[in-house]
Amino acid sequence: MYRVLLYYKYVKLSNPEFFAEEHLEFCKSLGLKGRILISPEGINGTCSGSITGTDKYMEHMHRHSAFSDLWFKIDEVPKHVFKKMHVRLKQELVTFRFKEDLDPNIISGKHLSPSEWLEKMQEEDVIILDGRTDYEFDLGHFKNAIRPPVRSFREFPEWVERDFSKFKNKKVLTYCTGGVRCEKLSGYLMREGFGEVYQLDGGIINYSQDPEIKGKLFDGKCYVFDERISVPINFADEYTVTGKCHHCSKPTDRYVNCANLDCHLQHFECEECEEKWARSCSKECMKAVRHEILTSA
């Protein structure tokens, strides 16, 4: 049995370069695999490992003065969900590139527990904003949430200024996978004059794991950045498929990468179309020289 750990914390690190180098070697010594970002503003990570390895990792982090209260969201899995261990030094935990500093310890939306979020979500005159990208939304989202037409997190400021600023007088509820993006997004909204901003504490993953809420009112699945690609969220309601096949528009939650290695576009593709289109997103890709299936045949 293995575990997946998902965690973040915004905290000032005095020597992030040294911490990142040391942290990589420590993770490797425990047999962990995953992707961890270190920056002057803290840590943002997800990794997989054995029960023993993840226990030792969490104990080690909680002994660190900066991470004594670090919150780990834990999923059990049958095997590793990453191929390698990466610890990278970045300027930001999430790439936002806003012109002003947005420290979530100073400015961010009010955190809502899963039960508070469920209640608030059903109030009248609320705006539910998905704080992720369009392709994550398409795989699964909360009912009545607004789909942001962005492919990366750093596109949010321009879109908010152009299309979302009309909701400044509304109650805005933001959510993302584990919470790290909404810390910045909710703070940005408040900085831009949105009066009442909330965020889902611990994100979609924490909401799904709440024993009473069980992911209620979430349609589809949650996109995750590992080999699983998606995880189920709603264990309270009947499952609803939100994705549509790229070719035939049949409902499906199967995300695949285009087999043309020069394209590799991630797209929805049902099993029938995967066979018909050779896991390609277009006729051009299906005939491409560097087509994975043709090359391996």
Secondary structure, 3 states (H helix, E strand, C coil): CEEEEEEEEECCCCCHHHHHHHHHHHHHHCCCEEEEEEECCEEEEEEEEEHHHHHHHHHHHHHCHHHCCCCCEEEEECCCCCCCEEEEECCCCCCCCCCCCCCCCCCCCEEECHHHHHHHHCCCCEEEEECCCHHHHHHEEECCCECCCCCCHHHHHHHHHHHHHHHCCCEEEEECCCCHHHHHHHHHHHHCCCCEEEEECCHHHHHHHCCCCCCCCEEEEEECCCCCCEEECCCCCCCCCCCECCCCCCECCCEEECCECCCCCEEECCHHHHHHCCCCCCHHHHCCCCEHHHHHC
